[in-house]
Structure formats: C-alpha cells, structure tokens
Amino acid sequence: MVEFIPAAKKSGTVTGVYAALGDSFVSSPVDSLELTYEGIPGDNHAGNLRKSGGREPWYPRGTEMRNERQLSLLGAEELVEVAAALEIDELNPGWIGGNIVIKGIPHFSLLPARTILFFEGGVSIRIDGDNGPCRIAGRSIADHVPGRDDLEMTFPNLAKHKRGLVGWVEREGTIEPGEQVTARIWEQWIYPV
C-alpha cells in the first residue's frame, strides 16, 4: 500500500543572498540577486546548459545537459547544525557556494524535488533536489578555518541531508534579504519497489 501525503506550504525568510562572480564557486554577499532564466548573470553556475561531471556518471564527463543547478539554496538553521557537527564557530554560506539562505523552513534540505519557492517580490525557483556535500566544498571550508585540513573529508559525511538544495529559475526577478518566501510542496509518496 502506498501512503500519499497531501500537498503543503511552509514559510520562511531570506536572510542572505550571495553570488559567485569569479572563477570559483565560492560566493560573496550582495545587496540583492537579479535572477534571469539563466540564473544569476555572471555567476559561476549561470546558464541554461552545463557540462556533466561526477554527479552524472551515466553521461561521459563534459556532456552538455540542462542546468538544474543554477542556484544553491541553504537553510540557516542547518548551517548552524553543520557548523556544530564540524566543531567550527560558523559555516559561512559563501564558503560552500551558497546563493540564497532561508530561515524558518524546518528540515530545509529535505524539501522534495518539484517544490516551488515563491518569493515575496515575484521570483519563483523550482527545486531539483538536495545538494550532496562533496570534498570540494569541504576543501573550501578547510581553507577558511586554519589548522582544520580534516574538514575536507569530514564535511561530506557530517553535512549529509543538511547541505541545502539546488534549483533553477522558474520566474525571473529580484530577491533581497528580509523577503518572505513560501515553499509549495507537492503531494508526496514513496514509489514502491
């Protein structure tokens, strides 16, 4: 028997916005994000298309594909939890390439694929799924915390299911800190195997 969980809505607040405008995925705080259908113009992850990598072993590396990873979204509460697990004072969203930090939506990284985030200013972002923590982000954290080279290897395990989400722009516009956001979560079920 399959259990169906009804659709729901959860609300939160944008606490920070960031962009990676250089060659690195590391992002820096900005006053606002101007989003187009390609993501954040000039950002390291912008574009309608991207090249496949280690996350897509079913394609030869470098295969052109749809860019469902235009944006990295993080839960403010989860950043605190992961920092505590890593035994560091803070986990700066920019160190792991975050673009939008949202406070107030419980278990943020567990929002299912297809969830739509509706921002107060009119933007909507479609969630593709969770952003699995990797050693590259762990290395970036280690580079910002002197004497903690171990973070490269411990981050992937300690941040599992708390690393945030990736998504793409469904409706263009501007996002600013302090803005309210509503997650529209579709009806859910577990496919029986």
ChimeraX commands (.cxc) that place a marker at each C-alpha (Angstrom):
marker #1 position 0.00,0.00,0.00 radius 0.5
marker #1 position 1.33,3.41,-0.95 radius 0.5
marker #1 position 0.88,6.26,1.52 radius 0.5
marker #1 position 0.05,9.62,-0.02 radius 0.5
marker #1 position 0.99,12.75,1.90 radius 0.5
marker #1 position -1.06,15.83,0.95 radius 0.5
marker #1 position 0.44,18.97,-0.53 radius 0.5
marker #1 position 1.60,21.59,1.97 radius 0.5
marker #1 position 3.03,25.09,2.28 radius 0.5
marker #1 position 5.85,26.26,4.57 radius 0.5
marker #1 position 7.02,29.85,5.02 radius 0.5
marker #1 position 10.38,31.38,5.79 radius 0.5
marker #1 position 12.53,34.48,5.38 radius 0.5
marker #1 position 15.53,35.23,3.18 radius 0.5
marker #1 position 18.43,36.06,5.49 radius 0.5
marker #1 position 21.18,36.49,2.88 radius 0.5
marker #1 position 21.92,36.49,-0.84 radius 0.5
marker #1 position 25.28,35.66,-2.44 radius 0.5
marker #1 position 26.87,35.43,-5.87 radius 0.5
marker #1 position 29.98,33.67,-7.20 radius 0.5
marker #1 position 31.06,36.24,-9.78 radius 0.5
marker #1 position 34.62,35.00,-10.28 radius 0.5
marker #1 position 36.22,31.77,-11.47 radius 0.5
marker #1 position 35.50,29.99,-8.19 radius 0.5
marker #1 position 32.24,28.59,-6.85 radius 0.5
marker #1 position 32.87,30.47,-3.57 radius 0.5
marker #1 position 30.26,33.23,-3.29 radius 0.5
marker #1 position 30.17,36.65,-1.63 radius 0.5
marker #1 position 27.29,38.61,-0.10 radius 0.5
marker #1 position 25.41,41.01,-2.39 radius 0.5
marker #1 position 22.63,43.51,-1.70 radius 0.5
marker #1 position 20.18,41.70,-3.99 radius 0.5
marker #1 position 20.05,38.98,-6.65 radius 0.5
marker #1 position 18.78,39.86,-10.10 radius 0.5
marker #1 position 17.67,36.50,-11.50 radius 0.5
marker #1 position 17.09,35.66,-15.15 radius 0.5
marker #1 position 16.09,32.35,-16.69 radius 0.5
marker #1 position 19.81,31.54,-16.79 radius 0.5
marker #1 position 20.22,32.10,-13.04 radius 0.5
marker #1 position 22.44,34.87,-11.65 radius 0.5
marker #1 position 24.08,36.72,-14.57 radius 0.5
marker #1 position 27.86,36.33,-14.33 radius 0.5
marker #1 position 27.66,33.68,-11.58 radius 0.5
marker #1 position 29.85,30.59,-11.76 radius 0.5
marker #1 position 26.73,28.40,-12.12 radius 0.5
marker #1 position 24.71,30.58,-14.52 radius 0.5
marker #1 position 23.38,29.26,-17.79 radius 0.5
marker #1 position 20.59,27.18,-19.25 radius 0.5
marker #1 position 23.06,24.40,-20.00 radius 0.5
marker #1 position 26.03,22.92,-18.15 radius 0.5
marker #1 position 28.58,20.16,-18.59 radius 0.5
marker #1 position 28.06,16.86,-16.78 radius 0.5
marker #1 position 30.51,15.89,-14.06 radius 0.5
marker #1 position 30.99,13.33,-11.33 radius 0.5
marker #1 position 27.36,13.67,-10.18 radius 0.5
marker #1 position 26.15,12.26,-13.54 radius 0.5
marker #1 position 28.09,9.02,-14.11 radius 0.5
marker #1 position 25.53,7.94,-16.71 radius 0.5
marker #1 position 26.96,10.52,-19.17 radius 0.5
marker #1 position 30.55,10.87,-20.33 radius 0.5
marker #1 position 32.11,13.69,-18.30 radius 0.5
marker #1 position 31.64,17.02,-20.13 radius 0.5
marker #1 position 28.36,16.09,-21.86 radius 0.5
marker #1 position 26.17,19.13,-22.40 radius 0.5
marker #1 position 22.94,18.93,-20.37 radius 0.5
marker #1 position 20.17,21.06,-18.83 radius 0.5
marker #1 position 21.41,23.18,-15.93 radius 0.5
marker #1 position 19.22,22.28,-12.98 radius 0.5
marker #1 position 21.93,23.58,-10.62 radius 0.5
marker #1 position 21.69,27.33,-11.33 radius 0.5
marker #1 position 21.21,28.18,-7.65 radius 0.5
marker #1 position 22.39,26.81,-4.31 radius 0.5
marker #1 position 19.85,27.35,-1.51 radius 0.5
marker #1 position 20.72,26.84,2.15 radius 0.5
marker #1 position 18.76,26.57,5.38 radius 0.5
marker #1 position 20.04,28.98,8.05 radius 0.5
marker #1 position 19.31,26.52,10.86 radius 0.5
marker #1 position 21.13,23.71,9.05 radius 0.5
marker #1 position 24.23,25.88,8.61 radius 0.5
marker #1 position 24.35,26.21,12.41 radius 0.5
marker #1 position 23.84,22.45,12.87 radius 0.5
marker #1 position 26.59,21.55,10.39 radius 0.5
marker #1 position 29.00,24.07,11.96 radius 0.5
marker #1 position 28.39,22.45,15.36 radius 0.5
marker #1 position 28.95,18.97,13.90 radius 0.5
marker #1 position 32.21,20.18,12.31 radius 0.5
marker #1 position 33.20,21.86,15.59 radius 0.5
marker #1 position 33.74,25.26,13.97 radius 0.5
marker #1 position 32.34,28.64,15.04 radius 0.5
marker #1 position 30.37,29.25,11.85 radius 0.5
marker #1 position 29.76,27.86,8.40 radius 0.5
marker #1 position 29.75,30.87,6.11 radius 0.5
marker #1 position 27.31,30.26,3.20 radius 0.5
marker #1 position 29.82,31.71,0.74 radius 0.5
marker #1 position 32.45,29.09,1.59 radius 0.5
marker #1 position 30.22,26.39,0.09 radius 0.5
marker #1 position 28.90,28.48,-2.81 radius 0.5
marker #1 position 25.51,29.34,-1.34 radius 0.5
marker #1 position 23.33,31.83,-3.20 radius 0.5
marker #1 position 20.23,32.16,-1.02 radius 0.5
marker #1 position 19.93,31.48,2.72 radius 0.5
marker #1 position 16.43,30.90,4.10 radius 0.5
marker #1 position 15.42,30.79,7.75 radius 0.5
marker #1 position 12.29,29.24,9.21 radius 0.5
marker #1 position 11.54,26.26,6.97 radius 0.5
marker #1 position 12.17,23.11,9.03 radius 0.5
marker #1 position 14.35,20.37,7.50 radius 0.5
marker #1 position 15.08,22.68,4.57 radius 0.5
marker #1 position 17.42,20.29,2.75 radius 0.5
marker #1 position 14.72,17.61,2.77 radius 0.5
marker #1 position 12.24,19.63,0.71 radius 0.5
marker #1 position 11.38,17.27,-2.15 radius 0.5
marker #1 position 12.14,17.76,-5.82 radius 0.5
marker #1 position 9.48,19.79,-7.66 radius 0.5
marker #1 position 8.92,22.05,-4.63 radius 0.5
marker #1 position 8.49,25.64,-5.81 radius 0.5
marker #1 position 9.81,28.52,-3.71 radius 0.5
marker #1 position 7.66,31.62,-4.19 radius 0.5
marker #1 position 9.43,34.83,-3.13 radius 0.5
marker #1 position 7.55,37.91,-1.97 radius 0.5
marker #1 position 8.96,40.03,-4.83 radius 0.5
marker #1 position 7.64,37.69,-7.54 radius 0.5
marker #1 position 10.55,35.31,-8.19 radius 0.5
marker #1 position 9.90,31.58,-8.17 radius 0.5
marker #1 position 12.57,28.86,-8.01 radius 0.5
marker #1 position 11.92,25.21,-8.81 radius 0.5
marker #1 position 13.83,22.78,-6.60 radius 0.5
marker #1 position 15.63,19.98,-8.43 radius 0.5
marker #1 position 16.74,18.19,-5.26 radius 0.5
marker #1 position 19.27,18.06,-2.49 radius 0.5
marker #1 position 22.83,19.26,-2.99 radius 0.5
marker #1 position 25.04,16.38,-1.91 radius 0.5
marker #1 position 28.02,17.59,0.14 radius 0.5
marker #1 position 31.37,17.00,-1.54 radius 0.5
marker #1 position 35.09,17.22,-0.82 radius 0.5
marker #1 position 35.43,20.35,-2.97 radius 0.5
marker #1 position 33.14,22.27,-0.60 radius 0.5
marker #1 position 34.92,20.61,2.33 radius 0.5
marker #1 position 38.26,21.84,0.99 radius 0.5
marker #1 position 36.87,25.36,0.74 radius 0.5
marker #1 position 35.77,25.23,4.39 radius 0.5
marker #1 position 39.20,23.90,5.40 radius 0.5
marker #1 position 40.83,26.79,3.51 radius 0.5
marker #1 position 38.85,29.24,5.67 radius 0.5
marker #1 position 39.45,27.52,9.01 radius 0.5
marker #1 position 43.19,27.46,9.80 radius 0.5
marker #1 position 44.56,24.14,11.06 radius 0.5
marker #1 position 41.49,22.13,10.06 radius 0.5
marker #1 position 42.53,20.28,6.90 radius 0.5
marker #1 position 40.37,17.38,8.15 radius 0.5
marker #1 position 37.24,19.33,7.15 radius 0.5
marker #1 position 37.77,18.39,3.50 radius 0.5
marker #1 position 37.00,14.77,4.37 radius 0.5
marker #1 position 34.58,15.20,7.29 radius 0.5
marker #1 position 32.23,17.73,5.68 radius 0.5
marker #1 position 30.70,15.26,3.16 radius 0.5
marker #1 position 29.61,12.87,5.93 radius 0.5
marker #1 position 28.60,15.41,8.58 radius 0.5
marker #1 position 26.62,17.61,6.19 radius 0.5
marker #1 position 24.67,14.82,4.51 radius 0.5
marker #1 position 21.00,15.81,4.10 radius 0.5
marker #1 position 21.81,19.28,5.52 radius 0.5
marker #1 position 23.83,20.75,2.61 radius 0.5
marker #1 position 20.88,22.55,1.06 radius 0.5
marker #1 position 19.18,22.31,-2.29 radius 0.5
marker #1 position 19.83,23.12,-5.92 radius 0.5
marker #1 position 17.27,24.63,-8.25 radius 0.5
marker #1 position 16.58,26.75,-11.28 radius 0.5
marker #1 position 14.72,29.97,-12.01 radius 0.5
marker #1 position 11.11,29.39,-12.97 radius 0.5
marker #1 position 10.15,33.10,-12.82 radius 0.5
marker #1 position 12.64,35.97,-13.14 radius 0.5
marker #1 position 13.01,38.93,-10.80 radius 0.5
marker #1 position 14.87,40.26,-7.78 radius 0.5
marker #1 position 15.41,38.66,-4.37 radius 0.5
marker #1 position 16.51,40.68,-1.34 radius 0.5
marker #1 position 17.30,39.80,2.29 radius 0.5
marker #1 position 14.28,40.14,4.56 radius 0.5
marker #1 position 11.91,38.94,1.87 radius 0.5
marker #1 position 9.32,36.32,2.76 radius 0.5
marker #1 position 9.32,33.01,0.86 radius 0.5
marker #1 position 6.71,30.26,0.68 radius 0.5
marker #1 position 7.57,26.67,-0.25 radius 0.5
marker #1 position 4.76,24.92,-2.14 radius 0.5
marker #1 position 5.33,21.22,-1.54 radius 0.5
marker #1 position 3.52,18.88,-3.92 radius 0.5
marker #1 position 1.66,15.76,-2.81 radius 0.5
marker #1 position 4.26,13.11,-1.92 radius 0.5
marker #1 position 4.61,9.34,-1.93 radius 0.5
marker #1 position 7.35,6.71,-1.94 radius 0.5
marker #1 position 7.43,4.74,-5.17 radius 0.5
marker #1 position 7.09,1.02,-4.29 radius 0.5
marker #1 position 10.00,-1.11,-5.48 radius 0.5
marker link #1:1,2 radius 0.2
marker link #1:2,3 radius 0.2
marker link #1:3,4 radius 0.2
marker link #1:4,5 radius 0.2
marker link #1:5,6 radius 0.2
marker link #1:6,7 radius 0.2
marker link #1:7,8 radius 0.2
marker link #1:8,9 radius 0.2
marker link #1:9,10 radius 0.2
marker link #1:10,11 radius 0.2
marker link #1:11,12 radius 0.2
marker link #1:12,13 radius 0.2
marker link #1:13,14 radius 0.2
marker link #1:14,15 radius 0.2
marker link #1:15,16 radius 0.2
marker link #1:16,17 radius 0.2
marker link #1:17,18 radius 0.2
marker link #1:18,19 radius 0.2
marker link #1:19,20 radius 0.2
marker link #1:20,21 radius 0.2
marker link #1:21,22 radius 0.2
marker link #1:22,23 radius 0.2
marker link #1:23,24 radius 0.2
marker link #1:24,25 radius 0.2
marker link #1:25,26 radius 0.2
marker link #1:26,27 radius 0.2
marker link #1:27,28 radius 0.2
marker link #1:28,29 radius 0.2
marker link #1:29,30 radius 0.2
marker link #1:30,31 radius 0.2
marker link #1:31,32 radius 0.2
marker link #1:32,33 radius 0.2
marker link #1:33,34 radius 0.2
marker link #1:34,35 radius 0.2
marker link #1:35,36 radius 0.2
marker link #1:36,37 radius 0.2
marker link #1:37,38 radius 0.2
marker link #1:38,39 radius 0.2
marker link #1:39,40 radius 0.2
marker link #1:40,41 radius 0.2
marker link #1:41,42 radius 0.2
marker link #1:42,43 radius 0.2
marker link #1:43,44 radius 0.2
marker link #1:44,45 radius 0.2
marker link #1:45,46 radius 0.2
marker link #1:46,47 radius 0.2
marker link #1:47,48 radius 0.2
marker link #1:48,49 radius 0.2
marker link #1:49,50 radius 0.2
marker link #1:50,51 radius 0.2
marker link #1:51,52 radius 0.2
marker link #1:52,53 radius 0.2
marker link #1:53,54 radius 0.2
marker link #1:54,55 radius 0.2
marker link #1:55,56 radius 0.2
marker link #1:56,57 radius 0.2
marker link #1:57,58 radius 0.2
marker link #1:58,59 radius 0.2
marker link #1:59,60 radius 0.2
marker link #1:60,61 radius 0.2
marker link #1:61,62 radius 0.2
marker link #1:62,63 radius 0.2
marker link #1:63,64 radius 0.2
marker link #1:64,65 radius 0.2
marker link #1:65,66 radius 0.2
marker link #1:66,67 radius 0.2
marker link #1:67,68 radius 0.2
marker link #1:68,69 radius 0.2
marker link #1:69,70 radius 0.2
marker link #1:70,71 radius 0.2
marker link #1:71,72 radius 0.2
marker link #1:72,73 radius 0.2
marker link #1:73,74 radius 0.2
marker link #1:74,75 radius 0.2
marker link #1:75,76 radius 0.2
marker link #1:76,77 radius 0.2
marker link #1:77,78 radius 0.2
marker link #1:78,79 radius 0.2
marker link #1:79,80 radius 0.2
marker link #1:80,81 radius 0.2
marker link #1:81,82 radius 0.2
marker link #1:82,83 radius 0.2
marker link #1:83,84 radius 0.2
marker link #1:84,85 radius 0.2
marker link #1:85,86 radius 0.2
marker link #1:86,87 radius 0.2
marker link #1:87,88 radius 0.2
marker link #1:88,89 radius 0.2
marker link #1:89,90 radius 0.2
marker link #1:90,91 radius 0.2
marker link #1:91,92 radius 0.2
marker link #1:92,93 radius 0.2
marker link #1:93,94 radius 0.2
marker link #1:94,95 radius 0.2
marker link #1:95,96 radius 0.2
marker link #1:96,97 radius 0.2
marker link #1:97,98 radius 0.2
marker link #1:98,99 radius 0.2
marker link #1:99,100 radius 0.2
marker link #1:100,101 radius 0.2
marker link #1:101,102 radius 0.2
marker link #1:102,103 radius 0.2
marker link #1:103,104 radius 0.2
marker link #1:104,105 radius 0.2
marker link #1:105,106 radius 0.2
marker link #1:106,107 radius 0.2
marker link #1:107,108 radius 0.2
marker link #1:108,109 radius 0.2
marker link #1:109,110 radius 0.2
marker link #1:110,111 radius 0.2
marker link #1:111,112 radius 0.2
marker link #1:112,113 radius 0.2
marker link #1:113,114 radius 0.2
marker link #1:114,115 radius 0.2
marker link #1:115,116 radius 0.2
marker link #1:116,117 radius 0.2
marker link #1:117,118 radius 0.2
marker link #1:118,119 radius 0.2
marker link #1:119,120 radius 0.2
marker link #1:120,121 radius 0.2
marker link #1:121,122 radius 0.2
marker link #1:122,123 radius 0.2
marker link #1:123,124 radius 0.2
marker link #1:124,125 radius 0.2
marker link #1:125,126 radius 0.2
marker link #1:126,127 radius 0.2
marker link #1:127,128 radius 0.2
marker link #1:128,129 radius 0.2
marker link #1:129,130 radius 0.2
marker link #1:130,131 radius 0.2
marker link #1:131,132 radius 0.2
marker link #1:132,133 radius 0.2
marker link #1:133,134 radius 0.2
marker link #1:134,135 radius 0.2
marker link #1:135,136 radius 0.2
marker link #1:136,137 radius 0.2
marker link #1:137,138 radius 0.2
marker link #1:138,139 radius 0.2
marker link #1:139,140 radius 0.2
marker link #1:140,141 radius 0.2
marker link #1:141,142 radius 0.2
marker link #1:142,143 radius 0.2
marker link #1:143,144 radius 0.2
marker link #1:144,145 radius 0.2
marker link #1:145,146 radius 0.2
marker link #1:146,147 radius 0.2
marker link #1:147,148 radius 0.2
marker link #1:148,149 radius 0.2
marker link #1:149,150 radius 0.2
marker link #1:150,151 radius 0.2
marker link #1:151,152 radius 0.2
marker link #1:152,153 radius 0.2
marker link #1:153,154 radius 0.2
marker link #1:154,155 radius 0.2
marker link #1:155,156 radius 0.2
marker link #1:156,157 radius 0.2
marker link #1:157,158 radius 0.2
marker link #1:158,159 radius 0.2
marker link #1:159,160 radius 0.2
marker link #1:160,161 radius 0.2
marker link #1:161,162 radius 0.2
marker link #1:162,163 radius 0.2
marker link #1:163,164 radius 0.2
marker link #1:164,165 radius 0.2
marker link #1:165,166 radius 0.2
marker link #1:166,167 radius 0.2
marker link #1:167,168 radius 0.2
marker link #1:168,169 radius 0.2
marker link #1:169,170 radius 0.2
marker link #1:170,171 radius 0.2
marker link #1:171,172 radius 0.2
marker link #1:172,173 radius 0.2
marker link #1:173,174 radius 0.2
marker link #1:174,175 radius 0.2
marker link #1:175,176 radius 0.2
marker link #1:176,177 radius 0.2
marker link #1:177,178 radius 0.2
marker link #1:178,179 radius 0.2
marker link #1:179,180 radius 0.2
marker link #1:180,181 radius 0.2
marker link #1:181,182 radius 0.2
marker link #1:182,183 radius 0.2
marker link #1:183,184 radius 0.2
marker link #1:184,185 radius 0.2
marker link #1:185,186 radius 0.2
marker link #1:186,187 radius 0.2
marker link #1:187,188 radius 0.2
marker link #1:188,189 radius 0.2
marker link #1:189,190 radius 0.2
marker link #1:190,191 radius 0.2
marker link #1:191,192 radius 0.2
marker link #1:192,193 radius 0.2
view
